[in-house]
């Protein structure tokens, strides 16, 4: 009996030979970024300025290109604080030309340079929120039942009630005659206004939420001394830059499984790391996304995939339960079953 695990491993290696010569080592998979958001006894004033209260919050790593390879042209960083009332966000955006022309709420704000917040409280990739704000402090907030890949109708009528936001300029707005340093955006998101995505309704004390930040930046040109998105010789807008805190690996912010981990700590000396199962979840969703691509191309999908997780064999297996398709993996570390429903919803079963 002492040799049984080794026999299992040998059988796994043999059975996985049709997929790859050596099973993937899940422990080598990169995980999303981590940020420890500190509790504050004195909330910052939402005026777009970096008040003294923000000294107790560290900056995130500088943003990187959304695919995770290129260094952005301009620097972007974020701070977070929280109390029992709200989540507070401060964003600092380096920008030599601060401009914006969209003034109506819930218009497509990313047609201007903007800053964006994505929040999935329970990390199941469903029921998440998106907030976009431009340099004019114009807001677009929306709610998604699931990602676009799973065919969703976006709720643009949803508003973050009692949202507070303010912008300050290190330079001038819509003035092409000078060179600016950038702009700062300050946001307060009341917990009670996020309850649609946080069904428990509780303040996430010492808990993780999945959050990411994005910055859209366009090449510009001047028309009658006014800023506009730049076009190519054929009259088409040049593609935008997408710079993010935690890289997505693709030009797509709507991959919630790749968003960062934010831990809302009430003790500044806590030593927190990304959740133990983060690599396993990344492995599962990587396979799930590949299967969606194969499905669209009407190609046959494999029933099982094998890998090594913490030196133990695991498998990603297709199952149908009560006429519903799932992809499941048993986690040998906590003896629980992880599953991704056909529509992408993540669940953990005891």
N, C-alpha and C positions, 0 to 999 in steps of 0.2 A: 504493500500500500504506500510505502514511502516514495515509490517511483511514479505513482499515478499522475501527479502534475506534469512530470516530464513527458509522459506518454501523451497527455492531452496536448501539450505544446507541439510535439512531433506531428500528431494528427492535424493540428491546426496549420502547421507549416505545409503539410502535404495538400490539405484541402484548399489552401489559399493560393496554390501555385498557379491556378488559372487566372488569378488577379494580379499577382506580383511575386517575384522570386522570394522576397522576405516581407513578412507582415509589417505594416506601418507601425512605427513606434509613436504612440499618441503623446508620450511624455516630451517629445521634441517639438510639438506644435506650439507656435506662439499664441499667447493669449492677449485679449484687449487690454488697454491701459487701465490703471487704477488711480483713483484720487480719494484722499481722506478729507471729507468736508467737516470742518470744525464747527462745534456749537458756539454760538455767540450769545452773551447776555445783553448785548446792546446792538440791535439791528442797525445796519448802515442806512443813512438817509439816501433815498433813491433820487439822485440828482445828476447822475452821470460822472460824478467825481470820485476819486479814490480817497475816501475819508479814512481817519485813523483806525476805524473798526476793521478795515481790510488788512491791517498789518498782521492780524492773527491767522490769516489765510495764505497758504503758499500758492504760487503760480503753477499752472499745469505745465507740462512740457510744451515747447513751441509746436504749433500745428505743422502737419506734414501734408503733402499731396494725398488726395483721397485714396489712391492706389497704394500708398505706403512707400514710395520710392523717391520721388523728387522733393527737393527742398523748395518751399514756396518763395515767391519773389519778395513778399512782405511778411513780417512776423505777426503772429496772432497768439495770444495766451488768455487764459481764463482763471478766475478765482471763484471759489464757492464757500458760502457760509450758510448756517441754518439755525433756526430756533423753533419753538413750538408753533409759530404762526406761519412761517414761509421758508422757502428756499431762495437764497440770494445769489445772484450771479453777477460778476464783473468781467467784462470782456474788453481787452485792449487790442486795437487793430491798427497796425502801422499802415499808413496810406498817404502817398504824396498828393493825391487828388480826391478830396472828399466831395462826393456828389450824390444826388438822388432826385428823382422827379415823381415818384409814386406816392400819393398822399391819401388814397382811399383805403380804408381798412379792408382786409381780406382780398385785396387784389394780389396778383402773382408777384410777390415782393422780390423773388430772386431774379427778376428782370432788371433790378438794380443791384449794386453791390450790397450784400446783406450779411447778417449774422443769424445763425439758426441753432435751435435747441431741440433735441429729440429725447423723449422720456418714455421708458417702458418700466413701470414700477416693479412688476413681478417677474420680469425677464422671460415671459413665455412667448415673446415676439408678436403678441396680439394686444389689442386695446392700448394703443400708444398715442402719444401726443407730439405735435410738431409746432414750433413757434419760429417765425421769421420776422426780423426787424431790420429796416434800412437806416441810413444815416439821418433821415428825417423823422425817425422814431415812429414810422408807420408799421402797423402790426398785421401779420397774417397768422392766425392760429387755427389749427385744424386737428381733427381726431380721426384715427384710422383703426378699424376693427382688426385689420390684418395687413400685411405688406402688399404692395402692388402685384408682386409675383403670384399672389394667391387670389387675384381678381377681387378688388375691393372698390366700393364707392366711397369716396372721401366725404367726411362730414365737415363742410366749410362753414356751416352755421354755428358750430360749436365755438364758444368763446371762453377764454380763461377769465372768469369773473374776478374783479378786483385786482387784475394784473396791474403792476406798476412798472414803468420803464422810463428811462431818461438817457439822453445822449449829450456828451460834451465833445467839443472839437479842439484838437491841438492844431489849429490852423483856421481856415475859413471854409464855409460850406458853399459849394457851387460857384466858386471864384477861380477861374482858370488862369488868372494873372499871377498867382503865387504858388509856392510849393508847400504843402502841408506836412505835418508829422503823422497825424492819424486821428482816430476818434475812439472814444470810450463809451461803452453801453453798460448800463446798470439795470438789473431786473429783479423784481420780487414776485415770486410765484407762490401764492397762498396754498397751503396744503389742501384746504377744503375745496379749492377750485380745481384740483387735480384728481378728485375722488372718482371720476368716471373711469380713469385708468388705474386707480388704486382702490379697488373694491373694499379692501379691509378698512379704509378710511382712517387709518392710524398714521401718526407721525413715525417715520422709519428710523427710530432711535437704534443705533448699533445694527443697522441693516444695510444690505446692498440694494441699490437700484441700478438699472441699466440706462446709461445716459451717454449721449454723444453731442458734439458741437461741430458745426460746419460753417465755413465762410465761403460765400460765392463772390468772386472778383472778376470783373470784365475788363478787357481792353477797351479804352474809350477813344472817342473822337469828338471834335467840336463842330456844332452846327449853329451858325449865327451866335457864336461865342457861348453856346450852351453844351453841356456834356450829354453824350449819348453813347450807347454801345457801338463799338466799331464794327464795320462791315468789310467783307472782302471785295475783290474786284467784281464779283458777280452779284453783289448786293445782299449777300447772306451774312448774318451776324457771325462773328468769330466765336468759337466755343469758349465758354466760361472756364475759369479756374475753380477747382473745388478743393479747399484746404480744410482739414479736419483735425480734431484732437486724437481720436483713436482710429487708425487707418481701416478702411473698408475692404481693401484689396480689389476693388472694382469701382467704377464711376456710378455708384448707387448708394445713397444714404439709407435706403429702405431695406437694409439687411440688419435687423435689430440684434441678431445674435452676435454681431461684431462690434456693437457699441461698447463703450467703456464701462467699468465698474466704479460706482461712486458709493463709498461707505460713509454713513452719517454717524460719525463718532461723537460721543459725549465726553471722551477723555483724550486729551491731546497726546498722551504718552502711549496710546494703543499701537501695537505692532500688528498691522493688518496686511494680509496678502490676498490676492485674488482667490476666489473660492476653489476648493480642492478639485472640483469636477470641471473646472473651466476648459481644460484641454479636451476632456471627453466630449463635452458639448460642442466644441469647435469641430471635432472630428465628425460627429454625427451630422451637423448641419452642412459641413462640406460635402458629404455624400448625398445629403438630401437635395442640395442645390444642383448637384450633377445629375441627379435623377429627374429633376424637373426639366432640365435641358434635354435629356434623352427622351422624356415623355413627349415634349413638344415636337421632336423629330420623329416620333413614332418608332423609336428604337426599343428593343427589349431591355428591360431592367433586370439586373442580377437580383437574386433573392437574398443573398447574404454577402457581407463583407467582413473580413477578419483583420484584427490588429492586436498589438500588445499594449496593455495599459497597466502601468506600474508593475511591469514584468509578469503580468497575468493575461491570458488570452481572453479577448472579448469579441463579440460579433454584432454587426448591425443587420438586423433581420426583418424582412417584410412579413407582416402578419395582418390578417383580417379578423376583426373582433366586432360581432354584431353588425356585419355589413359595412364596417368602417375600416379603412386602410390605415395602418400604423407602421412606422419603422421603429424598432425597439432595440435597446442594448441593456444588458444586465451589468450593473456596476458592482464588481466584486469587492470594492472597498467598503461600501455602505450597505451592500445587499439589497439595493433597490433597483427597480426597472425604470429606465429612462425611455421616453417615447416621444416621437414627433408624429403628430396626426397628419393625415393627407393634406390638410390645409395649412400646415406649418406650425401649428400650436404645440408648444413644448410642455411636457408634463412629467412629473416624477411620481411613481407609484411605490407604496410600501410593499 
